[in-house]
Amino acid sequence: MWRELAYSLALPVMVALGLLHLLAVALSVLASANLVGLPLLAACVTGARGLGRVNRGLARTLAGAEVPPPPPFRPDRGLMNRLVAALGDVTGWRATVHSLVRLPAAVLACAAAAASWGLGPVLLSCPLWWRTSAFPALAPGGLPGALLMSVLGLALLLLAPKVVHLALGPERLLARTLLGPAPGQARIRTLEETRALAVDDAAAALRRIERDLHDGTAARLVALAMSISMAREELDTAAEEPDTTGEEPDTAGNPDDRLEHARTLLDNAHRNAKEALSELTDLIRGIHPPALDKGLEVALATLAARSPLPVALDVDLPVRPSSAVETIAFFCTAELLANVVKHSGARNAEVRVRAADGRLRLRVRDDGNGGAAPGTGSGLRGLAGRVRVVDGVLAIHSPPGGPTVVTVDLPLGAGTGS
């Protein structure tokens, strides 16, 4: 409430600065007819960036408008390159346009603040000064009229926060539209970020596969090969040496003992082979779960069946998503259910999947302790990054005490999100 009132009070100052800047731009445009005003016009456009930065900060801090910063001004070296870059700076020109088109919105916000916060206290105190008022029309009918004006003033004060908030709506809209990055720049930045996330995710997946193969499966296969080699040597030695039954036992030279040792080595090799096969199966399932070949619904049903908690599954997919989106949805569900088991203290979980309007919406809900947030663990941060790769959105609602609801919104086709 107080921040929005402060923003309304700061508006006249910022509007005045914007008008002075517009006057400078107009003069430099007129002077640029003889090329003399081009450097001045370039300086005005560059200065508009600073004015836009201040307006953007005020809108974000006081008016609650989340405005992402535009890309920085990075001209090439050289005076001429800098001049051309400044004259063609889209961000500077958008900030200049903002100073012009914000006038009606600023007048509306200032008028709303003056009418509610300014006139409200005056009317509220009407019974105190109505007899000596220089404006008797404000209290018609004597004391009853003064009391009526006081009630009206109280109503204005009670409604003032809502009135100012609504009146600042056009200001917030203009700030988000003109002071942030241009639509094309925002899309380019999003594509750059998602490309970097995709590259990092692929690199992390390769490192994880390499580590799992090196530390697990490869080590077991080496042990398997050594066991088989040693067993073969024992069998060859036992086949070449004569039977020493009845003589003094010699562990090193007794064929029966060598055969028993070979059997032990083969048993170890067999156990290592089964464990290596199990690890390879888990690794393959981690790359692409085989259940996804039959569709996301079957894969999620398999995932829910393996969960130690009761999981209610509700899937309605009239259209099958792309393979990449199915994989992301599957691993998001797996990670979220794992978090429910490890951290939430929940007794039940629910997975709901719907497809509508070209989007796939996945919701995982649990009745646990709540308190989950994107910055509280690397798992949720990783999920948010994986979802952003295909222009998806991850939203978390987890108040203390629960319940926790995580919603993942994905395009049905990878790369089709807007």
Secondary structure, 3 states (H helix, E strand, C coil): CHHHHHHHHHHHHHHHHHHHHHHHHHHHHHHHHHCCCHHHHHHHHHHHHHHHHHHHHHHHHCCCCCCCCCCCCCCCCCHHHHHHHHHCCHHHHHHHHHHHHCHHHHHHHHHHHHHHHHHHHHHHCHHHHCCCCCCHHHCCCCHHHHHHHHHHHHHHHHHHHHHHHHHCHHHHHHHHHHCCCCHHHHHHHHHHHHHHHHHHHHHHHHHHHHHHHHHHHHHHHHHHHHHHHHHHHHHHHHHHCCCCCCCCCCCCCCHHHHHHHHHHHHHHHHHHHHHHHHHHHHHHHHHCCHHHHHCHHHHHHHHHHHCCCCEEEEEECCCCCCHHHHHHHHHHHHHHHHHHHHHHCCCCEEEEEEEECCEEEEEEEECCCCCCCHHHCHHHHHHHHHHHCCCCEEEEECCCCCCEEEEEEEECCCCCCC
